[in-house]
Amino acid sequence: MSEEPMPQQSGGTGRPKGLLQQMEELMAALNADLSALDADLQRPPAPQGESEVG
């Protein structure tokens, strides 16, 4: 078996990323997910079924 480092899953280059860069990317993705969730929670609920027209 060779002693070469395992290639990283993410990123187009074959170079392994630093731990700090991986953490920054994970935090950015998490922040985007939380922002989308917050937007969904801030939206008023859609009326279900019956409408109050007339």
MODELLER restraints for C-alpha pairs under 7 A, 6 or more apart:
rsr = mdl.restraints
at = mdl.atoms
rsr.add(forms.Gaussian(group=physical.xy_distance, feature=features.Distance(at['CA:7:A'], at['CA:14:A']), mean=6.03, stdev=0.5))
rsr.add(forms.Gaussian(group=physical.xy_distance, feature=features.Distance(at['CA:7:A'], at['CA:15:A']), mean=6.87, stdev=0.5))
rsr.add(forms.Gaussian(group=physical.xy_distance, feature=features.Distance(at['CA:7:A'], at['CA:16:A']), mean=6.04, stdev=0.5))
rsr.add(forms.Gaussian(group=physical.xy_distance, feature=features.Distance(at['CA:8:A'], at['CA:16:A']), mean=5.49, stdev=0.5))
